[in-house]
Amino acid sequence: MNSILQTLLGLCHASTIRRWSARLEKCFTISDLERLFERRIPPVVGDYFLGGASDERTMRDNVAAFEQARFVPQYGVRSDSIEMATTVAGTPIRMPIIAGPIGSLRTLWPQGEAVAAKACGEAGTICALSTLTGTRLEEVKAASPHDCWFQLYLVGGKEVAVKAIERAQQAGYSALVLTIDTPVAGLRYRDKRNGSAEAINGGIFQKLMFAPQMMRHLSWLTSFYHDGGLMDFPNIELPGGEPMPYADIGNQLQQSAVTWDDLDWIREVWQGPLIIKGVHAVHDALKAADAGATAIVISNHGGRQLDRVLPTLEMLREIAPRMKDRQIEVLMDGGIRSGGDVAIALATGAKAVLIGRAYAFGLGAAGEAGVRAALSILTAELEHTMRQLGCQKLEDLNESHVLPCRPW
Ligand SMILES: Cc1cc2nc3c(=O)[nH]c(=O)nc-3n(C[C@H](O)[C@H](O)[C@H](O)COP(=O)(O)O)c2cc1C
């Protein structure tokens, strides 16, 4: 009986891959992918990806800051061959766009993390795997023909984190990303309003309340059960060796704040490049440089942690000039929704950008083909923008190409 059900679910998933990949033909921008994501993913799952902290001001501001920035092109310059390759934390990448760590990708698509890593690797870039993911880190690395990074949360305590770091090292991850902007979990009112806790932990009657929205998203539902239903967190191995259950994660995150003192033992265990993610201001950027980090990611977690902090483009404008004489690479994320946004970030001083929702939208819309689409949209738009600006190489992009954000 079980194997008949599995076969049926497998057939449904194969049909989902075909039908939803075909819909990508009409996706020309990341917003198109977002609309497709919202069609396929039920709101109780999708809100986790779409939402931000509290009133979501910072989440909106991240995008608005890019929307308000304007270009100043330099014409009459040859731009027939565009060079977009660069190296970040010692890893060569084909374009300055990296997939940032996103938790719970497996709720969007079967083996979502491995699928995203494969698409990124084949496009010639890095995928950063979150600690809070449903696929074993070894499988994710094996799926990518390129380097991957491992993002660390201290959930479960030091011993659990040491085990994860050692596994990441053995699996061949090339850099460790330490996220510092999660002293507590963000206030996610969307998730409270939509009842996601009841959907996960509730009894049968509470779960039945979600039946109508599931019926409208059957393609998601069948793929989700084809993949085994609600995932655990196999990269957080509890002392007995079993993975942390999904339901425990909220409480665990509350107890996993990172301090600068933790860097000492983390660096002892992790001998490779260390990237500090979640830097908001010059003082923390300087601390990261003093601690010997290879790179910082200027990031407010996509507006999911502390609402009312500045948009990251503004932070970048403050921090990047102050880091020019330090031996540290400056990366940023937050609000990147087009290749034009990538060009603005690079012209403002970032060496490369991380994307979050942009590729999650692609994954939720159509799996591997969706992630490929997100990367190729951003890359093609970046190339087009560079030609228009008269820049042949990434280093040609500078402050003279961008006007500061203004409320138009
Ligand atoms: C659904 C979701 C889950 C995330 N999970 C993590 C995570 O596990 N670890 C982490 O360091 N950042 C996490 N982030 C933050 C992203 O790495 C990145 O900073 C952010 O998405 C960038 O903003 P953008 O989505 O506007 O591109 C998450 C973001 C989203 C949207």
The ligand as an SDF file (V2000), in Angstrom:
LIG
                    3D

 31 33  0  0  0  0  0  0  0  0999 V2000
   13.0830   32.4060    4.7790 C   0  0  0  0  0  0  0  0  0  0  0  0
   14.4380   32.8980    5.1620 C   0  0  0  0  0  0  0  0  0  0  0  0
   15.2420   32.1120    5.9620 C   0  0  0  0  0  0  0  0  0  0  0  0
   16.5130   32.5440    6.3110 C   0  0  0  0  0  0  0  0  0  0  0  0
   17.3190   31.7230    7.0410 N   0  0  0  0  0  0  0  0  0  0  0  0
   18.5730   32.1300    7.3650 C   0  0  0  0  0  0  0  0  0  0  0  0
   19.4370   31.2690    8.0710 C   0  0  0  0  0  0  0  0  0  0  0  0
   19.0920   30.1380    8.3990 O   0  0  0  0  0  0  0  0  0  0  0  0
   20.6780   31.7490    8.3790 N   0  0  0  0  0  0  0  0  0  0  0  0
   21.0900   33.0100    8.0330 C   0  0  0  0  0  0  0  0  0  0  0  0
   22.2210   33.4010    8.3390 O   0  0  0  0  0  0  0  0  0  0  0  0
   20.2900   33.8280    7.3260 N   0  0  0  0  0  0  0  0  0  0  0  0
   19.0490   33.4220    6.9960 C   0  0  0  0  0  0  0  0  0  0  0  0
   18.2410   34.2480    6.2690 N   0  0  0  0  0  0  0  0  0  0  0  0
   18.7430   35.5470    5.8220 C   0  0  0  0  0  0  0  0  0  0  0  0
   19.3790   35.4310    4.4340 C   0  0  0  0  0  0  0  0  0  0  0  0
   20.5970   34.7250    4.4870 O   0  0  0  0  0  0  0  0  0  0  0  0
   19.6690   36.8220    3.8280 C   0  0  0  0  0  0  0  0  0  0  0  0
   20.3960   37.5720    4.7700 O   0  0  0  0  0  0  0  0  0  0  0  0
   18.4170   37.5740    3.4440 C   0  0  0  0  0  0  0  0  0  0  0  0
   17.4620   36.7100    2.9050 O   0  0  0  0  0  0  0  0  0  0  0  0
   18.7600   38.6460    2.4080 C   0  0  0  0  0  0  0  0  0  0  0  0
   17.6420   39.4040    2.0870 O   0  0  0  0  0  0  0  0  0  0  0  0
   16.7470   39.1520    0.7610 P   0  0  0  0  0  0  0  0  0  0  0  0
   15.9060   37.9620    1.0660 O   0  0  0  0  0  0  0  0  0  0  0  0
   15.9630   40.4090    0.6650 O   0  0  0  0  0  0  0  0  0  0  0  0
   17.6900   38.9020   -0.3750 O   0  0  0  0  0  0  0  0  0  0  0  0
   16.9690   33.8220    5.8940 C   0  0  0  0  0  0  0  0  0  0  0  0
   16.1520   34.6020    5.0720 C   0  0  0  0  0  0  0  0  0  0  0  0
   14.9060   34.1500    4.6960 C   0  0  0  0  0  0  0  0  0  0  0  0
   14.0600   35.0030    3.7760 C   0  0  0  0  0  0  0  0  0  0  0  0
  1  2  1  0
  2  3  1  0
  2 30  2  0
  3  4  2  0
  4  5  1  0
  4 28  1  0
  5  6  2  0
  6  7  1  0
  6 13  1  0
  7  8  2  0
  7  9  1  0
  9 10  1  0
 10 11  2  0
 10 12  1  0
 12 13  2  0
 13 14  1  0
 14 15  1  0
 14 28  1  0
 15 16  1  0
 16 17  1  0
 16 18  1  0
 18 19  1  0
 18 20  1  0
 20 21  1  0
 20 22  1  0
 22 23  1  0
 23 24  1  0
 24 25  2  0
 24 26  1  0
 24 27  1  0
 28 29  2  0
 29 30  1  0
 30 31  1  0
M  END
$$$$
